[in-house]
Amino acid sequence: MNAGVISRYVGIALICNAFFMLLSAVVSALYGFDSSFSPLLVSGFITFLFGVFPLIFVRRQRDINTREGLAILVLAWFLSCIFGMLPYVLWGGEFTLINAWFESTSGITTTGATILNEIESLPHGLLFWRSSTHYIGGLGVVVFMMMILPSVGMVRFRMSKMEITELSKSNFRYRSNKLIRVLITVYLAITVLSFLALILAGMSPFDAINHSFSVTATGGFSTRNLSIGAYDSPLIEFVLMLFMVISTIHLGLIYASFASRSAKVFRDPVTRFYLATILISALLVTLSLLFDGVEQNFLQALRKGAFSVVTTISTTGFAISDTSGWPILAILVLFYVSIQCGCSGSTSSGVRSDRMFLIFKGAWVQLIKMAHPNAVVQVKSGGQVVDRELISSVYTYLFIYLFLAFVGSAIYAMTGMGLMESVSSSISMMSNIGPAFGEYGSMSSFANAPKIAKFVMGIQMIVGRLGLYPVLVLFTMFRKRF
């Protein structure tokens, strides 16, 4: 493994981080050189120096093997989280070393969980940096890097497949270079449109740009202590729900639909499955809130139920109400959508709707075969037969996800966290949702979580954001070597 080559391309990722740190320093200057100016400026220069040195002293190399490609992918994320701590640590306040690790990792991985109790006390520059970490991690540092990576044949293909799971081949043909350009184009378009829509809905420009970063990346950081609940605006909530859904549909399909001026995205079976899940889940939560007496008005129950389902399944994690006291049925529904989440090829994490769609399809086929042993039935998607190897990989992924979620829950329980908090926090971190249930619910923070738990949560966030496989495959490679 060529450490120099790895450091060169990880350096590109650090330069991306440095750019947003310096941009945040500019925002700080625009707001009267607030207290975050020096921490952001110093952090930006330090990160830039660490990023640029490998570019100067390491010769550009066109050939990268699989192990090096995986190392670049994992280290780019991990070091982005480490260097992302600098503005927080240098600013101080609630940001101890472990809290800075948690906040930085939560931002870069677009999880959106926070240790802050007084978000509104942060200076403008630091608030902007906090939201920028979502934007950096939305499509992944590596996606931005791959625009300037050399052509490395099959390794580049594998890296792009690990960073962006391919969706719906019949609707959007996979080409590495074109896909990256398409995703970034749609990503930027959603950012601009959501920014303008939020301003029209009544947000200030500063709040609008921060929340547009957050909603496009499905992150969840807000500039308000009460998250979206602070605005108490159904219009703002509707705008955010709309863009949360858009951001979690395959961005390539969205592009293809606009390019062909067709409803191709709605003909995709995974998209229909995803939208149906949202509608059914929102209805169940709404009815649960009504029948259990949490809400007396149907429209109010629908408002809270629909928003909570969309913000959870999209892995954004915004909040308009405290879900910790909600009935069991509503919590169970939110637990399920916390695992399924959005579509591949979007900024969502979790198991993803593509895999859950195939799991349900596969289960239905097995039931038919049990009832009719001689029947020849195959799993199909969009009229095409799904390869058995793909079905097997889907079940493997689900098993690994649930196993790692169980391990995380066990670790949190050993640190003294309750059962509800342990399980919900583990699933929330694995799916990069943010809020959990119980003590760490939608209107709470992780400030009082045990230090060991905060560190492990950061690791879970990174593993979940990378889609499990890159970290596990790299670990397996190193284990075999030694």
TARA-V891973 format. One record per pair of residues at least 24 apart in sequence whose C-alpha atoms are under 6 Angstrom apart, sorted by the first residue. I is the first residue (numbers start at 1). J is the second residue. Records with the same first field share a line. If there is no record, write none. Layout:
# TARA-V891973
I->J ; J
This chain:
# TARA-V891973
4->58
6->72
7->54
8->54 ; 55
10->72 ; 76
11->51
13->76 ; 141
14->51
15->48 ; 51
18->44 ; 47 ; 48
24->125 ; 128 ; 129
25->125
27->125
28->124 ; 125
36->125 ; 126
39->87 ; 90 ; 91
40->87
43->86 ; 87
62->150
63->152
66->155
81->105
102->458
105->458
107->133 ; 134
108->133 ; 134 ; 137
109->137 ; 465
110->134 ; 219
111->219 ; 432 ; 433 ; 434
112->219 ; 220 ; 221 ; 434
113->434 ; 435
114->445 ; 446
115->445 ; 446 ; 447
119->225
120->224
131->210
134->214 ; 217 ; 219
135->213 ; 217
138->217 ; 347
139->347
164->345
165->344 ; 345
167->344
183->251
191->216
201->236
215->244
216->247
217->347
218->315 ; 316
219->316
220->316 ; 317 ; 318
227->319
228->319 ; 320
229->320
248->314 ; 342 ; 343 ; 346 ; 348
249->343 ; 346
250->343 ; 344 ; 345 ; 346
251->346
270->354
282->306 ; 309
285->330
288->330
312->338
313->337 ; 338 ; 341
314->341 ; 342
315->433
316->433
317->433 ; 434
319->442
322->442 ; 443
324->437 ; 438 ; 441
349->431
350->431
355->394
412->453
429->460 ; 461
430->460 ; 461 ; 464
431->464
432->461
